[in-house]
């Protein structure tokens, strides 16, 4: 049985790992979601699974903020016990495999499951040749044994969706970055930005604050420049690493001039823009992730600068911009 289970774990993990091996992605982290169906109370729990997998890999590969999710479930079937593994990246399922054991020996099945999970995380790790070499996981003290096969309801073998409870937990992140835009000030502008986001499942809310500084723009006579401060609220819907958002940005701008023959008053003017934004999760390292976004906004307020009663600049009807931010999960 040990040899059979170890082969199932190996070949099942190889099938799961084809994309990871092709990318050379052998040092990744995952979010583990573990479920024990009714009748498997005598099987090792999530903490034991995590501890043994970490021992196989020599590191802790589990991170609640990881976009890669590995779902594992142990359930009773008409023929014995079954472990199901599903590997998901964003909303895309990249692999799904089953491991089976006859009878009610959950220790060996769980040991085989930990081997498959370790290989799914790092395909190049050196693992025990058999489950017997790895040792069966301990059964929780006082836990009832798995019911005999004859007593199992056949409905228990029907596929049941794994409940992604942690994926639905709200995740709060803070970040720093840079933003650039054209169409906000007399010249293309850039500056620092701070962000905060709250995401639950496929939906998120973003609050950004940015400072734009535009260099001088040469006119026929003199120069024109300006600064702007904008706060933006965005609501996004996500699919895998991509988010589609609606943005409302409001703030103030100040335009200044030099050598124009007439002083520019430099008063602060209101600035309100709205429009769509596209956001992309570029990469992640544990709780830290790198995000980029691009947006096209329509000006809801417009400012006109005049010199000698002649307009020299008016806020364009639309602006385009983008930015990049390093975000960190806040526990």
C-alpha positions in Angstrom: 0.0 0.0 0.0 2.8 2.4 0.8 4.5 1.9 -2.6 1.1 2.3 -4.4 0.3 5.5 -2.5 3.8 7.0 -3.1 3.4 6.3 -6.9 0.0 8.0 -6.9 1.5 11.0 -5.1 4.5 11.2 -7.5 2.6 10.9 -10.8 -0.3 13.0 -9.5 2.1 15.8 -8.6 4.0 15.5 -11.9 0.7 16.1 -13.7 0.0 19.1 -11.5 3.5 20.4 -11.9 4.0 20.6 -15.7 3.5 24.4 -15.8 5.8 25.0 -12.8 8.6 22.8 -14.2 8.4 24.6 -17.5 8.8 27.9 -15.8 11.5 26.8 -13.4 9.2 28.0 -10.6 10.6 25.9 -7.7 10.7 28.4 -4.8 7.1 29.5 -4.8 4.7 29.8 -1.9 1.0 28.8 -1.9 -2.1 29.4 0.2 -3.2 26.0 1.6 -6.9 25.4 2.0 -7.5 22.0 3.7 -10.8 20.4 4.3 -11.8 17.2 6.1 -15.2 15.8 5.1 -17.5 14.1 7.6 -16.1 10.7 8.7 -12.5 11.7 8.4 -12.2 13.2 11.9 -9.5 10.6 12.6 -7.3 12.0 9.9 -4.4 14.5 10.6 -5.5 18.1 10.7 -4.3 21.1 8.7 -1.6 22.0 11.2 -0.1 18.5 10.9 -0.2 18.7 7.1 1.5 22.1 7.0 4.2 20.9 9.5 5.1 17.8 7.5 5.1 19.6 4.1 7.4 22.3 5.6 9.7 19.5 6.9 9.9 17.9 3.4 10.8 21.3 1.8 13.0 22.6 4.6 11.1 25.9 4.7 7.6 27.3 5.3 5.9 27.5 1.9 2.5 28.7 3.1 1.4 32.3 2.8 -2.2 33.5 3.2 -1.5 36.4 0.7 -0.2 34.2 -2.1 -2.3 34.3 -5.3 -1.5 30.6 -5.8 -4.0 28.4 -3.9 -3.6 24.7 -3.3 -6.8 23.1 -2.1 -6.7 19.7 -0.5 -9.6 17.6 0.8 -9.8 14.2 2.4 -13.2 12.3 2.2 -14.7 8.9 2.7 -15.8 7.0 -0.4 -17.6 3.7 -1.0 -14.2 2.1 -1.5 -12.2 3.6 1.3 -10.6 7.1 1.5 -9.8 9.6 -1.1 -7.6 12.8 -1.1 -8.2 15.4 -3.7 -5.7 18.1 -4.7 -6.5 21.1 -6.8 -3.9 23.7 -7.8 -5.3 27.2 -8.7 -3.6 30.4 -9.9 -6.0 33.2 -9.6 -9.2 32.0 -11.1 -7.5 29.5 -13.3 -7.3 25.8 -12.3 -3.9 24.4 -13.5 -4.2 20.9 -12.1 -6.4 18.5 -10.2 -5.6 15.0 -9.0 -7.0 12.3 -6.7 -5.2 9.9 -4.3 -7.1 6.8 -3.1 -6.6 4.3 -0.3 -8.6 1.2 0.5 -9.9 0.7 4.0 -9.8 3.3 6.7 -6.0 3.8 7.2 -5.9 7.6 7.0 -2.3 7.9 8.2 -0.7 6.5 5.0 -3.1 8.4 2.8 -2.3 11.7 4.6 1.5 10.9 4.3 1.0 10.4 0.5 -0.9 13.7 0.4 1.9 15.6 2.0 4.4 14.2 -0.5 2.1 15.3 -3.4 1.7 18.8 -1.9 5.4 19.2 -1.4 6.1 18.2 -5.0 3.4 20.6 -6.2 5.2 23.4 -4.4 8.8 22.5 -5.4 9.1 19.8 -8.1 12.9 19.5 -7.6 12.8 18.7 -3.8 14.3 15.4 -2.7 11.6 13.3 -1.0 11.4 9.9 0.6 11.1 7.1 -1.9 8.0 5.6 -0.2 5.4 6.6 2.3 6.9 4.1 4.7 10.2 6.0 4.6 8.3 9.3 5.3 6.3 7.7 8.1 2.6 8.0 8.6 1.2 11.2 10.1 0.0 11.0 13.7 -3.7 10.5 14.3 -5.1 13.2 16.6 -5.4 11.9 20.1 -9.0 11.0 21.1 -10.2 11.3 17.5 -12.7 8.6 16.4 -11.5 6.2 13.7 -12.8 6.5 10.2 -16.0 4.5 9.8 -15.9 1.1 8.1 -16.4 1.1 4.4 -19.7 -0.8 4.6 -21.2 2.0 6.8 -20.3 4.8 4.3 -23.2 6.6 2.6 -22.6 6.4 -1.2 -23.4 10.1 -1.4 -20.1 10.8 0.4 -18.2 9.8 -2.7 -20.0 12.4 -4.8 -17.8 15.4 -5.7 -18.2 18.3 -3.3 -16.8 21.7 -4.0 -14.1 22.7 -1.6 -15.1 25.8 0.3 -12.5 28.5 -0.2 -13.1 30.2 3.2 -9.8 32.0 3.4 -10.0 33.2 -0.1 -13.1 35.1 0.9 -11.4 36.7 3.8 -10.8 40.5 3.4 -7.2 41.4 2.8 -5.9 44.9 3.6 -2.8 46.2 1.9 -0.8 49.4 2.0 1.7 50.6 -0.6 4.1 53.2 -2.0 4.7 53.9 -5.7 5.0 56.4 -8.5 2.5 57.8 -10.9 2.7 59.7 -14.2 0.0 61.4 -16.2 -0.6 63.6 -19.2 -3.6 65.9 -19.6 -3.8 67.0 -15.9 -1.3 69.9 -16.0 0.2 72.0 -18.8 3.0 69.4 -19.3 3.3 65.7 -18.6 3.6 65.2 -14.8 4.9 62.6 -12.4 5.3 62.2 -8.7 4.9 59.9 -5.7 1.8 58.0 -4.7 0.5 56.1 -1.6 -2.2 53.5 -1.8 -4.5 51.4 0.4 -6.7 48.5 -0.8 -9.2 46.2 0.7 -9.9 43.0 -1.3 -12.4 40.2 -0.7 -12.7 37.5 -3.3 -12.9 39.1 -6.7 -13.9 42.6 -5.5 -11.6 45.3 -4.1 -11.7 49.0 -3.1 -8.7 51.3 -3.6 -7.8 54.6 -2.1 -4.9 56.5 -3.7 -3.3 59.8 -3.0 -0.8 61.2 -5.5 1.2 64.4 -6.0 1.9 65.5 -9.6 4.6 67.9 -10.6 4.9 69.2 -14.2 8.0 70.8 -15.5 7.8 74.2 -17.3 6.1 74.2 -20.7 7.5 76.7 -23.2 5.0 79.1 -24.7 5.4 81.7 -27.4 6.5 84.1 -24.6 7.4 82.6 -21.3 6.8 79.3 -19.6 3.9 77.6 -17.9 4.0 74.8 -15.2 2.0 73.5 -12.3 1.4 71.1 -9.5 -1.6 68.9 -8.6 -2.7 66.9 -5.6 -5.3 64.2 -6.3 -7.1 61.6 -4.2 -8.8 58.7 -6.1 -11.3 56.1 -5.1 -11.6 53.0 -7.3 -13.8 49.9 -7.2 -12.4 46.9 -9.0 -13.6 43.5 -10.2 -10.7 40.9 -10.6 -10.1 37.9 -12.8 -6.9 36.1 -11.9 -4.2 38.8 -12.0 -6.1 41.5 -13.9 -8.6 44.0 -12.4 -11.1 46.2 -14.2 -11.9 49.3 -12.2 -14.0 52.5 -12.2 -12.2 55.5 -10.7 -13.3 58.9 -9.4 -10.4 61.3 -8.7 -10.7 64.7 -7.0 -8.2 67.3 -5.9 -6.7 70.6 -6.8 -4.2 72.1 -9.2 -2.1 75.2 -9.2 -0.7 76.7 -12.4 2.2 79.1 -12.4 3.9 81.1 -15.1 7.2 82.8 -15.8 8.2 85.6 -18.2 4.7 85.9 -19.5 4.4 89.7 -19.2 1.5 89.2 -16.8 1.5 87.5 -13.5 -0.4 84.2 -13.2 -2.4 84.4 -10.0 -1.5 80.9 -9.0 -4.8 80.3 -7.3 -5.8 76.7 -6.4 -8.5 75.4 -8.8 -10.7 72.3 -8.3 -9.9 69.2 -10.3 -12.3 66.2 -10.7 -11.7 63.3 -13.1 -13.5 60.0 -13.6 -13.1 56.9 -15.9 -11.9 53.4 -16.2 -8.7 51.8 -14.9 -6.9 48.5 -15.7 -4.8 47.0 -12.9 -2.4 44.1 -13.1 -0.7 42.1 -10.3 2.8 41.8 -11.8 4.5 39.6 -9.1 4.4 38.7 -5.5 6.9 37.7 -2.8 5.1 36.5 0.3 3.1 39.4 1.7 4.7 41.9 -0.8 3.3 42.3 -4.3 4.1 44.6 -7.3 1.1 46.1 -9.1 0.8 48.3 -12.1 -2.2 50.2 -13.5 -3.2 52.4 -16.4 -6.2 54.7 -16.7 -8.1 57.0 -19.0 -10.1 59.7 -17.2 -12.5 62.4 -18.4 -12.2 65.9 -16.9 -15.4 66.8 -15.0 -14.0 70.3 -14.1 -11.8 72.4 -16.4 -9.5 75.3 -15.8 -8.5 78.0 -18.3 -5.3 80.1 -17.8 -5.3 83.5 -19.6 -2.6 86.0 -20.3 -3.6 89.4 -21.5 -7.2 88.2 -21.7 -6.1 85.4 -24.1 -6.3 81.8 -23.1 -2.9 80.0 -23.2 -3.9 76.7 -21.6 -7.1 74.8 -20.8 -7.5 71.6 -19.0 -7.8 68.9 -21.7 -11.1 67.0 -21.8 -9.3 63.7 -21.0 -6.2 62.6 -19.3 -4.1 59.4 -19.4 -1.9 58.0 -16.7 -0.4 55.0 -15.1 1.6 53.9 -12.1 3.4 51.2 -10.3 3.2 50.4 -6.6 4.8 48.0 -4.1 2.0 46.7 -1.8 2.3 44.9 1.5 -0.4 42.9 3.3 -1.3 44.3 6.7 -2.3 41.5 9.2 
